[in-house]
Structures are given as C-alpha cells and as structure tokens.
C-alpha cells in the first residue's frame, strides 16, 4: 500500500536483530526533508511502529546513493495516507 511521509516526519532507522530480522532502532532517528511516497511493508516485531520502504534521498544524513531504498519505521499514529 502506498502512503506519503510528510516533510519533517520523524522516522526510526532499522537495525538487524534476532535471526536477521529487521527492527526499529529507536536510538537512530532521522527527519524526512522532502515529502516522499513510501510502500508499507508487512513486517512484524515493530511494536508501536510500522515499516516502510523509502528512497534514501529523502534524508540529508544518509550516505547511500540516490535511488537506493531503505526500511524506516514510523509510529502507527504518525503517518498520513
């Protein structure tokens, strides 16, 4: 399902955990600097967060090349449609 993350939205980056599953790293936060379309992922284990796939160019501080995707986590009540 496609959704939109607004400019200024706080997200959590991912960390690899038990059995190489991806979980939110609450200590690693980023702010979206351009409104971005994201794809909702069907991940479990995020607690109060939902997982989304977003282009890395939506963030200032990522060292990834434009066009690369990354998994971020958003509080369940913190995303628009």
PDB file of N, CA, C and O in Angstrom:
ATOM      1  N   UNK A   1       0.838  -1.159   0.000  1.00  0.00           N
ATOM      2  CA  UNK A   1       0.000   0.000   0.000  1.00  0.00           C
ATOM      3  C   UNK A   1       0.894   1.238   0.000  1.00  0.00           C
ATOM      4  O   UNK A   1       1.843   1.314   0.781  1.00  0.00           O
ATOM      5  N   UNK A   2       0.607   2.190  -0.852  1.00  0.00           N
ATOM      6  CA  UNK A   2       1.407   3.406  -0.957  1.00  0.00           C
ATOM      7  C   UNK A   2       0.861   4.491  -0.028  1.00  0.00           C
ATOM      8  O   UNK A   2      -0.345   4.725   0.039  1.00  0.00           O
ATOM      9  N   UNK A   3       1.768   5.137   0.676  1.00  0.00           N
ATOM     10  CA  UNK A   3       1.417   6.236   1.574  1.00  0.00           C
ATOM     11  C   UNK A   3       2.425   7.348   1.367  1.00  0.00           C
ATOM     12  O   UNK A   3       3.367   7.209   0.587  1.00  0.00           O
ATOM     13  N   UNK A   4       2.222   8.457   2.072  1.00  0.00           N
ATOM     14  CA  UNK A   4       3.119   9.598   1.960  1.00  0.00           C
ATOM     15  C   UNK A   4       3.696   9.949   3.319  1.00  0.00           C
ATOM     16  O   UNK A   4       2.968  10.058   4.306  1.00  0.00           O
ATOM     17  N   UNK A   5       5.007  10.124   3.363  1.00  0.00           N
ATOM     18  CA  UNK A   5       5.650  10.669   4.551  1.00  0.00           C
ATOM     19  C   UNK A   5       5.868  12.150   4.279  1.00  0.00           C
ATOM     20  O   UNK A   5       6.461  12.516   3.264  1.00  0.00           O
ATOM     21  N   UNK A   6       5.400  12.992   5.168  1.00  0.00           N
ATOM     22  CA  UNK A   6       5.499  14.442   5.019  1.00  0.00           C
ATOM     23  C   UNK A   6       6.887  14.943   5.392  1.00  0.00           C
ATOM     24  O   UNK A   6       7.599  14.319   6.179  1.00  0.00           O
ATOM     25  N   UNK A   7       7.255  16.068   4.822  1.00  0.00           N
ATOM     26  CA  UNK A   7       8.498  16.740   5.202  1.00  0.00           C
ATOM     27  C   UNK A   7       8.442  17.023   6.699  1.00  0.00           C
ATOM     28  O   UNK A   7       7.425  17.493   7.210  1.00  0.00           O
ATOM     29  N   UNK A   8       9.529  16.739   7.395  1.00  0.00           N
ATOM     30  CA  UNK A   8       9.597  16.955   8.833  1.00  0.00           C
ATOM     31  C   UNK A   8       9.179  15.762   9.671  1.00  0.00           C
ATOM     32  O   UNK A   8       9.310  15.791  10.895  1.00  0.00           O
ATOM     33  N   UNK A   9       8.675  14.705   9.028  1.00  0.00           N
ATOM     34  CA  UNK A   9       8.254  13.497   9.752  1.00  0.00           C
ATOM     35  C   UNK A   9       9.463  12.821  10.403  1.00  0.00           C
ATOM     36  O   UNK A   9      10.494  12.623   9.760  1.00  0.00           O
ATOM     37  N   UNK A  10       9.327  12.472  11.670  1.00  0.00           N
ATOM     38  CA  UNK A  10      10.385  11.747  12.379  1.00  0.00           C
ATOM     39  C   UNK A  10      10.207  10.255  12.109  1.00  0.00           C
ATOM     40  O   UNK A  10       9.105   9.723  12.244  1.00  0.00           O
ATOM     41  N   UNK A  11      11.288   9.584  11.730  1.00  0.00           N
ATOM     42  CA  UNK A  11      11.273   8.143  11.493  1.00  0.00           C
ATOM     43  C   UNK A  11      12.422   7.507  12.247  1.00  0.00           C
ATOM     44  O   UNK A  11      13.367   8.183  12.655  1.00  0.00           O
ATOM     45  N   UNK A  12      12.331   6.200  12.427  1.00  0.00           N
ATOM     46  CA  UNK A  12      13.404   5.418  13.038  1.00  0.00           C
ATOM     47  C   UNK A  12      14.065   4.586  11.952  1.00  0.00           C
ATOM     48  O   UNK A  12      13.385   4.001  11.109  1.00  0.00           O
ATOM     49  N   UNK A  13      15.377   4.534  11.971  1.00  0.00           N
ATOM     50  CA  UNK A  13      16.102   3.668  11.042  1.00  0.00           C
ATOM     51  C   UNK A  13      15.996   2.227  11.531  1.00  0.00           C
ATOM     52  O   UNK A  13      15.471   1.968  12.614  1.00  0.00           O
ATOM     53  N   UNK A  14      16.492   1.303  10.736  1.00  0.00           N
ATOM     54  CA  UNK A  14      16.380  -0.114  11.062  1.00  0.00           C
ATOM     55  C   UNK A  14      17.667  -0.665  11.641  1.00  0.00           C
ATOM     56  O   UNK A  14      18.757  -0.135  11.426  1.00  0.00           O
ATOM     57  N   UNK A  15      17.503  -1.735  12.374  1.00  0.00           N
ATOM     58  CA  UNK A  15      18.639  -2.495  12.886  1.00  0.00           C
ATOM     59  C   UNK A  15      18.356  -3.974  12.656  1.00  0.00           C
ATOM     60  O   UNK A  15      17.201  -4.398  12.627  1.00  0.00           O
ATOM     61  N   UNK A  16      19.411  -4.746  12.494  1.00  0.00           N
ATOM     62  CA  UNK A  16      19.274  -6.187  12.310  1.00  0.00           C
ATOM     63  C   UNK A  16      19.270  -6.837  13.690  1.00  0.00           C
ATOM     64  O   UNK A  16      20.133  -6.556  14.521  1.00  0.00           O
ATOM     65  N   UNK A  17      18.293  -7.704  13.923  1.00  0.00           N
ATOM     66  CA  UNK A  17      18.180  -8.346  15.226  1.00  0.00           C
ATOM     67  C   UNK A  17      18.187  -9.860  15.124  1.00  0.00           C
ATOM     68  O   UNK A  17      18.855 -10.438  14.267  1.00  0.00           O
ATOM     69  N   UNK A  18      17.444 -10.484  15.999  1.00  0.00           N
ATOM     70  CA  UNK A  18      17.356 -11.940  16.115  1.00  0.00           C
ATOM     71  C   UNK A  18      17.001 -12.571  14.772  1.00  0.00           C
ATOM     72  O   UNK A  18      16.067 -12.129  14.103  1.00  0.00           O
ATOM     73  N   UNK A  19      17.735 -13.590  14.383  1.00  0.00           N
ATOM     74  CA  UNK A  19      17.529 -14.318  13.120  1.00  0.00           C
ATOM     75  C   UNK A  19      17.572 -13.414  11.897  1.00  0.00           C
ATOM     76  O   UNK A  19      16.923 -13.695  10.889  1.00  0.00           O
ATOM     77  N   UNK A  20      18.339 -12.321  11.986  1.00  0.00           N
ATOM     78  CA  UNK A  20      18.483 -11.360  10.885  1.00  0.00           C
ATOM     79  C   UNK A  20      17.189 -10.652  10.508  1.00  0.00           C
ATOM     80  O   UNK A  20      17.059 -10.163   9.386  1.00  0.00           O
ATOM     81  N   UNK A  21      16.232 -10.589  11.427  1.00  0.00           N
ATOM     82  CA  UNK A  21      15.024  -9.817  11.197  1.00  0.00           C
ATOM     83  C   UNK A  21      15.352  -8.341  11.371  1.00  0.00           C
ATOM     84  O   UNK A  21      16.305  -7.992  12.067  1.00  0.00           O
ATOM     85  N   UNK A  22      14.564  -7.471  10.739  1.00  0.00           N
ATOM     86  CA  UNK A  22      14.770  -6.028  10.809  1.00  0.00           C
ATOM     87  C   UNK A  22      13.806  -5.444  11.836  1.00  0.00           C
ATOM     88  O   UNK A  22      12.613  -5.748  11.834  1.00  0.00           O
ATOM     89  N   UNK A  23      14.344  -4.602  12.710  1.00  0.00           N
ATOM     90  CA  UNK A  23      13.563  -3.975  13.781  1.00  0.00           C
ATOM     91  C   UNK A  23      13.847  -2.477  13.807  1.00  0.00           C
ATOM     92  O   UNK A  23      14.873  -2.033  13.291  1.00  0.00           O
ATOM     93  N   UNK A  24      12.937  -1.685  14.411  1.00  0.00           N
ATOM     94  CA  UNK A  24      13.219  -0.249  14.540  1.00  0.00           C
ATOM     95  C   UNK A  24      14.322  -0.002  15.563  1.00  0.00           C
ATOM     96  O   UNK A  24      14.346  -0.610  16.634  1.00  0.00           O
ATOM     97  N   UNK A  25      15.226   0.895  15.214  1.00  0.00           N
ATOM     98  CA  UNK A  25      16.291   1.316  16.135  1.00  0.00           C
ATOM     99  C   UNK A  25      15.872   2.672  16.694  1.00  0.00           C
ATOM    100  O   UNK A  25      16.164   3.707  16.095  1.00  0.00           O
ATOM    101  N   UNK A  26      15.194   2.672  17.832  1.00  0.00           N
ATOM    102  CA  UNK A  26      14.634   3.907  18.395  1.00  0.00           C
ATOM    103  C   UNK A  26      15.711   4.947  18.713  1.00  0.00           C
ATOM    104  O   UNK A  26      15.412   6.137  18.816  1.00  0.00           O
ATOM    105  N   UNK A  27      16.953   4.508  18.868  1.00  0.00           N
ATOM    106  CA  UNK A  27      18.033   5.452  19.147  1.00  0.00           C
ATOM    107  C   UNK A  27      18.600   6.086  17.870  1.00  0.00           C
ATOM    108  O   UNK A  27      19.435   6.987  17.944  1.00  0.00           O
ATOM    109  N   UNK A  28      18.145   5.614  16.693  1.00  0.00           N
ATOM    110  CA  UNK A  28      18.615   6.135  15.403  1.00  0.00           C
ATOM    111  C   UNK A  28      17.448   6.781  14.667  1.00  0.00           C
ATOM    112  O   UNK A  28      16.747   6.125  13.897  1.00  0.00           O
ATOM    113  N   UNK A  29      17.248   8.059  14.909  1.00  0.00           N
ATOM    114  CA  UNK A  29      16.135   8.777  14.296  1.00  0.00           C
ATOM    115  C   UNK A  29      16.627   9.665  13.162  1.00  0.00           C
ATOM    116  O   UNK A  29      17.760  10.146  13.175  1.00  0.00           O
ATOM    117  N   UNK A  30      15.761   9.873  12.189  1.00  0.00           N
ATOM    118  CA  UNK A  30      16.022  10.785  11.081  1.00  0.00           C
ATOM    119  C   UNK A  30      14.759  11.613  10.848  1.00  0.00           C
ATOM    120  O   UNK A  30      13.673  11.255  11.303  1.00  0.00           O
ATOM    121  N   UNK A  31      14.922  12.715  10.138  1.00  0.00           N
ATOM    122  CA  UNK A  31      13.813  13.575   9.755  1.00  0.00           C
ATOM    123  C   UNK A  31      13.730  13.576   8.233  1.00  0.00           C
ATOM    124  O   UNK A  31      14.736  13.783   7.554  1.00  0.00           O
ATOM    125  N   UNK A  32      12.535  13.343   7.699  1.00  0.00           N
ATOM    126  CA  UNK A  32      12.318  13.378   6.254  1.00  0.00           C
ATOM    127  C   UNK A  32      12.430  14.835   5.795  1.00  0.00           C
ATOM    128  O   UNK A  32      11.769  15.703   6.365  1.00  0.00           O
ATOM    129  N   UNK A  33      13.260  15.127   4.769  1.00  0.00           N
ATOM    130  CA  UNK A  33      13.413  16.513   4.352  1.00  0.00           C
ATOM    131  C   UNK A  33      12.653  16.837   3.066  1.00  0.00           C
ATOM    132  O   UNK A  33      12.591  18.005   2.683  1.00  0.00           O
ATOM    133  N   UNK A  34      12.079  15.856   2.393  1.00  0.00           N
ATOM    134  CA  UNK A  34      11.175  16.093   1.259  1.00  0.00           C
ATOM    135  C   UNK A  34      10.006  15.121   1.366  1.00  0.00           C
ATOM    136  O   UNK A  34      10.187  13.962   1.740  1.00  0.00           O
ATOM    137  N   UNK A  35       8.811  15.595   1.038  1.00  0.00           N
ATOM    138  CA  UNK A  35       7.647  14.702   1.048  1.00  0.00           C
ATOM    139  C   UNK A  35       7.928  13.530   0.120  1.00  0.00           C
ATOM    140  O   UNK A  35       8.373  13.720  -1.012  1.00  0.00           O
ATOM    141  N   UNK A  36       7.668  12.314   0.600  1.00  0.00           N
ATOM    142  CA  UNK A  36       8.060  11.114  -0.143  1.00  0.00           C
ATOM    143  C   UNK A  36       6.965  10.055  -0.134  1.00  0.00           C
ATOM    144  O   UNK A  36       6.289   9.838   0.871  1.00  0.00           O
ATOM    145  N   UNK A  37       6.811   9.405  -1.277  1.00  0.00           N
ATOM    146  CA  UNK A  37       5.931   8.247  -1.362  1.00  0.00           C
ATOM    147  C   UNK A  37       6.678   7.061  -0.765  1.00  0.00           C
ATOM    148  O   UNK A  37       7.862   6.860  -1.035  1.00  0.00           O
ATOM    149  N   UNK A  38       5.978   6.283   0.044  1.00  0.00           N
ATOM    150  CA  UNK A  38       6.571   5.102   0.661  1.00  0.00           C
ATOM    151  C   UNK A  38       5.672   3.903   0.431  1.00  0.00           C
ATOM    152  O   UNK A  38       4.483   4.045   0.146  1.00  0.00           O
ATOM    153  N   UNK A  39       6.254   2.723   0.559  1.00  0.00           N
ATOM    154  CA  UNK A  39       5.498   1.483   0.438  1.00  0.00           C
ATOM    155  C   UNK A  39       5.454   0.827   1.810  1.00  0.00           C
ATOM    156  O   UNK A  39       6.492   0.600   2.431  1.00  0.00           O
ATOM    157  N   UNK A  40       4.248   0.524   2.279  1.00  0.00           N
ATOM    158  CA  UNK A  40       4.106  -0.149   3.570  1.00  0.00           C
ATOM    159  C   UNK A  40       4.561  -1.597   3.442  1.00  0.00           C
ATOM    160  O   UNK A  40       4.212  -2.283   2.482  1.00  0.00           O
ATOM    161  N   UNK A  41       5.341  -2.056   4.416  1.00  0.00           N
ATOM    162  CA  UNK A  41       5.845  -3.427   4.420  1.00  0.00           C
ATOM    163  C   UNK A  41       5.119  -4.244   5.486  1.00  0.00           C
ATOM    164  O   UNK A  41       4.699  -3.704   6.509  1.00  0.00           O
ATOM    165  N   UNK A  42       4.974  -5.524   5.248  1.00  0.00           N
ATOM    166  CA  UNK A  42       4.274  -6.414   6.188  1.00  0.00           C
ATOM    167  C   UNK A  42       5.268  -7.060   7.136  1.00  0.00           C
ATOM    168  O   UNK A  42       5.440  -8.279   7.132  1.00  0.00           O
ATOM    169  N   UNK A  43       5.919  -6.242   7.947  1.00  0.00           N
ATOM    170  CA  UNK A  43       6.881  -6.741   8.915  1.00  0.00           C
ATOM    171  C   UNK A  43       6.229  -6.844  10.285  1.00  0.00           C
ATOM    172  O   UNK A  43       5.334  -6.066  10.615  1.00  0.00           O
ATOM    173  N   UNK A  44       6.679  -7.804  11.077  1.00  0.00           N
ATOM    174  CA  UNK A  44       6.203  -7.940  12.450  1.00  0.00           C
ATOM    175  C   UNK A  44       7.360  -7.621  13.393  1.00  0.00           C
ATOM    176  O   UNK A  44       8.519  -7.592  12.978  1.00  0.00           O
ATOM    177  N   UNK A  45       7.048  -7.388  14.631  1.00  0.00           N
ATOM    178  CA  UNK A  45       8.090  -7.145  15.614  1.00  0.00           C
ATOM    179  C   UNK A  45       8.438  -5.686  15.794  1.00  0.00           C
ATOM    180  O   UNK A  45       9.397  -5.364  16.497  1.00  0.00           O
ATOM    181  N   UNK A  46       7.683  -4.795  15.176  1.00  0.00           N
ATOM    182  CA  UNK A  46       7.974  -3.372  15.289  1.00  0.00           C
ATOM    183  C   UNK A  46       7.336  -2.698  16.484  1.00  0.00           C
ATOM    184  O   UNK A  46       7.530  -1.501  16.699  1.00  0.00           O
ATOM    185  N   UNK A  47       6.571  -3.457  17.273  1.00  0.00           N
ATOM    186  CA  UNK A  47       5.907  -2.868  18.435  1.00  0.00           C
ATOM    187  C   UNK A  47       4.906  -1.812  18.006  1.00  0.00           C
ATOM    188  O   UNK A  47       3.942  -2.119  17.304  1.00  0.00           O
ATOM    189  N   UNK A  48       5.125  -0.575  18.419  1.00  0.00           N
ATOM    190  CA  UNK A  48       4.204   0.511  18.093  1.00  0.00           C
ATOM    191  C   UNK A  48       4.529   1.172  16.752  1.00  0.00           C
ATOM    192  O   UNK A  48       3.973   2.222  16.429  1.00  0.00           O
ATOM    193  N   UNK A  49       5.422   0.566  15.972  1.00  0.00           N
ATOM    194  CA  UNK A  49       5.851   1.147  14.698  1.00  0.00           C
ATOM    195  C   UNK A  49       5.472   0.263  13.511  1.00  0.00           C
ATOM    196  O   UNK A  49       5.347  -0.956  13.630  1.00  0.00           O
ATOM    197  N   UNK A  50       5.294   0.921  12.362  1.00  0.00           N
ATOM    198  CA  UNK A  50       5.065   0.236  11.095  1.00  0.00           C
ATOM    199  C   UNK A  50       6.273   0.459  10.195  1.00  0.00           C
ATOM    200  O   UNK A  50       6.911   1.509  10.255  1.00  0.00           O
ATOM    201  N   UNK A  51       6.586  -0.529   9.361  1.00  0.00           N
ATOM    202  CA  UNK A  51       7.748  -0.462   8.472  1.00  0.00           C
ATOM    203  C   UNK A  51       7.346   0.056   7.093  1.00  0.00           C
ATOM    204  O   UNK A  51       6.289  -0.287   6.564  1.00  0.00           O
ATOM    205  N   UNK A  52       8.225   0.899   6.522  1.00  0.00           N
ATOM    206  CA  UNK A  52       8.002   1.458   5.193  1.00  0.00           C
ATOM    207  C   UNK A  52       9.299   1.434   4.406  1.00  0.00           C
ATOM    208  O   UNK A  52      10.388   1.538   4.970  1.00  0.00           O
ATOM    209  N   UNK A  53       9.166   1.294   3.095  1.00  0.00           N
ATOM    210  CA  UNK A  53      10.302   1.351   2.183  1.00  0.00           C
ATOM    211  C   UNK A  53      10.315   2.749   1.568  1.00  0.00           C
ATOM    212  O   UNK A  53       9.309   3.195   1.017  1.00  0.00           O
ATOM    213  N   UNK A  54      11.453   3.441   1.663  1.00  0.00           N
ATOM    214  CA  UNK A  54      11.558   4.825   1.202  1.00  0.00           C
ATOM    215  C   UNK A  54      12.879   5.014   0.475  1.00  0.00           C
ATOM    216  O   UNK A  54      13.850   4.309   0.749  1.00  0.00           O
ATOM    217  N   UNK A  55      12.917   5.957  -0.444  1.00  0.00           N
ATOM    218  CA  UNK A  55      14.154   6.280  -1.144  1.00  0.00           C
ATOM    219  C   UNK A  55      15.106   6.989  -0.186  1.00  0.00           C
ATOM    220  O   UNK A  55      14.695   7.890   0.546  1.00  0.00           O
ATOM    221  N   UNK A  56      16.354   6.595  -0.187  1.00  0.00           N
ATOM    222  CA  UNK A  56      17.329   7.160   0.760  1.00  0.00           C
ATOM    223  C   UNK A  56      17.571   8.653   0.523  1.00  0.00           C
ATOM    224  O   UNK A  56      18.070   9.338   1.415  1.00  0.00           O
ATOM    225  N   UNK A  57      17.234   9.160  -0.639  1.00  0.00           N
ATOM    226  CA  UNK A  57      17.443  10.582  -0.920  1.00  0.00           C
ATOM    227  C   UNK A  57      16.492  11.481  -0.131  1.00  0.00           C
ATOM    228  O   UNK A  57      16.615  12.704  -0.190  1.00  0.00           O
ATOM    229  N   UNK A  58      15.552  10.899   0.602  1.00  0.00           N
ATOM    230  CA  UNK A  58      14.621  11.682   1.425  1.00  0.00           C
ATOM    231  C   UNK A  58      15.280  12.185   2.702  1.00  0.00           C
ATOM    232  O   UNK A  58      14.660  12.928   3.462  1.00  0.00           O
ATOM    233  N   UNK A  59      16.522  11.794   2.950  1.00  0.00           N
ATOM    234  CA  UNK A  59      17.216  12.159   4.180  1.00  0.00           C
ATOM    235  C   UNK A  59      18.529  12.860   3.864  1.00  0.00           C
ATOM    236  O   UNK A  59      19.214  12.501   2.906  1.00  0.00           O
ATOM    237  N   UNK A  60      18.878  13.849   4.659  1.00  0.00           N
ATOM    238  CA  UNK A  60      20.145  14.558   4.499  1.00  0.00           C
ATOM    239  C   UNK A  60      21.342  13.684   4.836  1.00  0.00           C
ATOM    240  O   UNK A  60      22.330  13.670   4.102  1.00  0.00           O
ATOM    241  N   UNK A  61      21.259  12.960   5.937  1.00  0.00           N
ATOM    242  CA  UNK A  61      22.456  12.350   6.507  1.00  0.00           C
ATOM    243  C   UNK A  61      22.785  10.953   6.008  1.00  0.00           C
ATOM    244  O   UNK A  61      23.774  10.373   6.456  1.00  0.00           O
ATOM    245  N   UNK A  62      21.996  10.386   5.097  1.00  0.00           N
ATOM    246  CA  UNK A  62      22.343   9.051   4.625  1.00  0.00           C
ATOM    247  C   UNK A  62      23.466   9.130   3.606  1.00  0.00           C
ATOM    248  O   UNK A  62      23.528  10.061   2.802  1.00  0.00           O
ATOM    249  N   UNK A  63      24.339   8.160   3.647  1.00  0.00           N
ATOM    250  CA  UNK A  63      25.463   8.105   2.718  1.00  0.00           C
ATOM    251  C   UNK A  63      25.152   7.260   1.485  1.00  0.00           C
ATOM    252  O   UNK A  63      26.025   7.011   0.653  1.00  0.00           O
ATOM    253  N   UNK A  64      23.902   6.824   1.377  1.00  0.00           N
ATOM    254  CA  UNK A  64      23.532   5.963   0.259  1.00  0.00           C
ATOM    255  C   UNK A  64      23.310   6.790  -1.008  1.00  0.00           C
ATOM    256  O   UNK A  64      22.994   7.977  -0.928  1.00  0.00           O
ATOM    257  N   UNK A  65      23.470   6.175  -2.152  1.00  0.00           N
ATOM    258  CA  UNK A  65      23.247   6.846  -3.422  1.00  0.00           C
ATOM    259  C   UNK A  65      21.761   7.050  -3.660  1.00  0.00           C
ATOM    260  O   UNK A  65      20.929   6.276  -3.188  1.00  0.00           O
ATOM    261  N   UNK A  66      21.445   8.099  -4.398  1.00  0.00           N
ATOM    262  CA  UNK A  66      20.047   8.348  -4.740  1.00  0.00           C
ATOM    263  C   UNK A  66      19.509   7.169  -5.539  1.00  0.00           C
ATOM    264  O   UNK A  66      20.217   6.603  -6.372  1.00  0.00           O
ATOM    265  N   UNK A  67      18.279   6.807  -5.292  1.00  0.00           N
ATOM    266  CA  UNK A  67      17.672   5.675  -5.971  1.00  0.00           C
ATOM    267  C   UNK A  67      17.716   4.400  -5.158  1.00  0.00           C
ATOM    268  O   UNK A  67      17.042   3.428  -5.499  1.00  0.00           O
ATOM    269  N   UNK A  68      18.497   4.382  -4.088  1.00  0.00           N
ATOM    270  CA  UNK A  68      18.538   3.225  -3.205  1.00  0.00           C
ATOM    271  C   UNK A  68      17.396   3.310  -2.213  1.00  0.00           C
ATOM    272  O   UNK A  68      17.025   4.399  -1.775  1.00  0.00           O
ATOM    273  N   UNK A  69      16.846   2.178  -1.865  1.00  0.00           N
ATOM    274  CA  UNK A  69      15.735   2.122  -0.917  1.00  0.00           C
ATOM    275  C   UNK A  69      16.234   1.702   0.452  1.00  0.00           C
ATOM    276  O   UNK A  69      17.233   0.993   0.578  1.00  0.00           O
ATOM    277  N   UNK A  70      15.521   2.153   1.477  1.00  0.00           N
ATOM    278  CA  UNK A  70      15.854   1.747   2.836  1.00  0.00           C
ATOM    279  C   UNK A  70      14.563   1.553   3.625  1.00  0.00           C
ATOM    280  O   UNK A  70      13.520   2.109   3.282  1.00  0.00           O
ATOM    281  N   UNK A  71      14.652   0.759   4.685  1.00  0.00           N
ATOM    282  CA  UNK A  71      13.497   0.483   5.537  1.00  0.00           C
ATOM    283  C   UNK A  71      13.547   1.426   6.726  1.00  0.00           C
ATOM    284  O   UNK A  71      14.550   1.505   7.435  1.00  0.00           O
ATOM    285  N   UNK A  72      12.441   2.142   6.934  1.00  0.00           N
ATOM    286  CA  UNK A  72      12.308   3.008   8.097  1.00  0.00           C
ATOM    287  C   UNK A  72      11.038   2.630   8.845  1.00  0.00           C
ATOM    288  O   UNK A  72      10.174   1.931   8.317  1.00  0.00           O
ATOM    289  N   UNK A  73      10.939   3.099  10.071  1.00  0.00           N
ATOM    290  CA  UNK A  73       9.804   2.778  10.935  1.00  0.00           C
ATOM    291  C   UNK A  73       9.159   4.066  11.422  1.00  0.00           C
ATOM    292  O   UNK A  73       9.842   5.039  11.743  1.00  0.00           O
ATOM    293  N   UNK A  74       7.819   4.057  11.472  1.00  0.00           N
ATOM    294  CA  UNK A  74       7.054   5.224  11.885  1.00  0.00           C
ATOM    295  C   UNK A  74       6.056   4.788  12.951  1.00  0.00           C
ATOM    296  O   UNK A  74       5.450   3.722  12.839  1.00  0.00           O
ATOM    297  N   UNK A  75       5.882   5.613  13.987  1.00  0.00           N
ATOM    298  CA  UNK A  75       4.842   5.320  14.970  1.00  0.00           C
ATOM    299  C   UNK A  75       3.508   5.157  14.246  1.00  0.00           C
ATOM    300  O   UNK A  75       3.205   5.913  13.323  1.00  0.00           O
ATOM    301  N   UNK A  76       2.721   4.185  14.658  1.00  0.00           N
ATOM    302  CA  UNK A  76       1.476   3.840  13.960  1.00  0.00           C
ATOM    303  C   UNK A  76       0.552   5.033  13.741  1.00  0.00           C
ATOM    304  O   UNK A  76      -0.152   5.077  12.732  1.00  0.00           O
ATOM    305  N   UNK A  77       0.535   5.988  14.642  1.00  0.00           N
ATOM    306  CA  UNK A  77      -0.352   7.151  14.503  1.00  0.00           C
ATOM    307  C   UNK A  77       0.337   8.329  13.835  1.00  0.00           C
ATOM    308  O   UNK A  77      -0.230   9.421  13.795  1.00  0.00           O
ATOM    309  N   UNK A  78       1.548   8.139  13.308  1.00  0.00           N
ATOM    310  CA  UNK A  78       2.325   9.260  12.789  1.00  0.00           C
ATOM    311  C   UNK A  78       2.468   9.328  11.303  1.00  0.00           C
ATOM    312  O   UNK A  78       3.439   9.916  10.826  1.00  0.00           O
ATOM    313  N   UNK A  79       1.552   8.758  10.523  1.00  0.00           N
ATOM    314  CA  UNK A  79       1.685   8.798   9.057  1.00  0.00           C
ATOM    315  C   UNK A  79       0.358   9.157   8.419  1.00  0.00           C
ATOM    316  O   UNK A  79      -0.707   8.752   8.885  1.00  0.00           O
ATOM    317  N   UNK A  80       0.442   9.930   7.335  1.00  0.00           N
ATOM    318  CA  UNK A  80      -0.745  10.281   6.569  1.00  0.00           C
ATOM    319  C   UNK A  80      -1.002   9.270   5.487  1.00  0.00           C
ATOM    320  O   UNK A  80      -0.192   8.368   5.270  1.00  0.00           O
ATOM    321  N   UNK A  81      -2.121   9.407   4.804  1.00  0.00           N
ATOM    322  CA  UNK A  81      -2.464   8.447   3.736  1.00  0.00           C
ATOM    323  C   UNK A  81      -2.145   9.010   2.374  1.00  0.00           C
ATOM    324  O   UNK A  81      -2.366   8.343   1.363  1.00  0.00           O
TER     325      UNK A  81
END
